[in-house]
């Protein structure tokens, strides 16, 4: 999986914000493949490391948290867009269909 990054200058909006077919998702309602999870954590870690002091540690959970507030399903492509707000811009990671799914209700295992 080698998704590309989408960036938006100015006030943050997801890439296709004005178009039909883009649906807000809650992070608690999705599951991701291990590969997609590694990608999101690596992207968050890289962004945080650019902004933090060198001696601050970037944990995997902190890196992942950058992309949990704005999640969208693009029904046209089947991709999940996980977006982070950045000063002056936004960044969205497209997670291709097949690397994410909707969590099924039921007891946790």
N, C-alpha and C positions, 0 to 999 in steps of 0.2 A: 504494500500500500504506500503510494507516494503522492499524497494530496498536495496541492499548492495552497499557499496562503493568500487570502484576500484581504486587502486593506482599504479602508475608506478614510479619506482626509476629512477634517472638520468634525462636526457633531456626529457621533456614532449612529449608524443605521446598518443593519445587515445588508449584504450586497443587493438583494432583490426586494427590499423593504416595501416598495410600492406595488408589487405584483401579487396577484392571487397565487395561492398555492404554497405560501410560506406560513407555517404554523408554529406558534410558540410551544415549546416542550418544557417540562420540568425535569431536572436531572434525576429526580427520584423515580421517574417513570421509564428510564432508558437503561439498557445494558450495552456494553461495548466489548469488542474483542480485546484480547491482551495486546495485540499489535496497535490498535487504535488508542488504547489507554497509554501505552508507552509513548506514542507520538504526541498526545496532548500534554503529558507530563514533561516531555523534553521541550516542547515549545514554551510552556509556562516557565520552566526552569531557565531557559535561555533569555526570555523576556525579563524575568526577575533579576537575573544576574547582571544584566545591563544597568539596572536601576538601583541595586543595593550596594552597600559597602562590601568590600572584598571579604571581610571577616564574618559577614552574616551567612548563615547556612540556609540553603533553599531546600526544604523538604519536598518530597513527592506530593504530599497532600496539599501543601501551599501552592505548588506549581499547578496542580490540577484545578484547584479552587478558582484560579483566574478565569477559567472557561465555563464555570457552572452557572453563572447568573443569566446568561443570554444564550439559549439553545433553541434552534429552529429546525423544523423538518421541512425540506423542500420536496413537495409532492411531485414536481416535474422531473427531478433527477433521482429521488430516493435518498439523497444525501442528508446527513445531519450536519448542521452548521453550529459549531461551538465557538462563541464569540467573546472576546475580551475587550473591555474599554481601556484605551491607552490615552495618555495626555495628547490631545489634538487629533486623535484618530481612533479607529477601531480595527480589530484584527479578527478574522474568522477562519477557523480550521474546518474544511469540509471533510467529514467522515463518510466515506462511500458506503452505499447500501451493501449489506453483507458483513459489515464490520460493526453494526449496531442493531439494536432491536428494541421493541417495547417490552418492558418488564411485565410479566404475567402475574395477576393477583394470586395470592396464596401464601402459605407459610414459607418462611425463609428456610433454606436448607444449609 
